[in-house]
């Protein structure tokens, strides 16, 4: 049985006070046995969060990384730097990085490879826009984004990925894919993974990332191919995020 991962993405939000609040809340909480929990925090809070969360079940992740190891790239952050301050995971190809910062499939692949090179666990985000869904292109878009990365990796590298399906039309809009809609896409992703290896498909964590909250988490996580959540707004509310984590049992 696959371990579930609940990953909160703070985006460009948060504070030192919020880091402390999560540490206090999770310090003594008992989570379901097969649940991992991570918070993807902004760069300035990574080191503090890694240190503060040491006595909690929380793992720290970053929201992106450079595809370069070092050099004259002002404003960029390398995978080695992320590891140095305690990050263990990193989001790659989030829809906001693709749409707002122009990261295409080639850029996403380069960042996945950089993350793997430095021992980070890439959380590869996949998802379609509303226009693509209404045109009946959901599966072709999502599987195309997956193949653009996985075709270029070797089997051992593929096995280190986590995938997150995030219907772009359901992020920050209050809209959520129904459990059946989400499961259908997760199932298609797992089917494509099976073309690489049945063992890869069976073992891969595939998260749902479209406005998961306490009220709908249980129903989404009950689907056979949904292995956790990439949580946005609710990850900024300690009680809501904790409720999602506890519903994953």
Protein Blocks (a to p, Z undefined) as FASTA:
>chain_A
ZZddddddekjgddfklmmmmmmmmmmpccdfklccdddddfklmmmmmmmmmmpcbdcd
dfbdcfbfbdjdehiacfklmmmnopabdcehiaklmmmnopafklmmmmmmmmmmnopa
cdddddddfklmmnopmmmmmmmmmmmmmmmpcfklmmmpccddddfklgonlpacdfkl
mmmmmmmmmmmmmmmomklmmmpccddfehpafklmmmmmmpmklgbdcdfklmmpmklm
mmmmmmmZZ
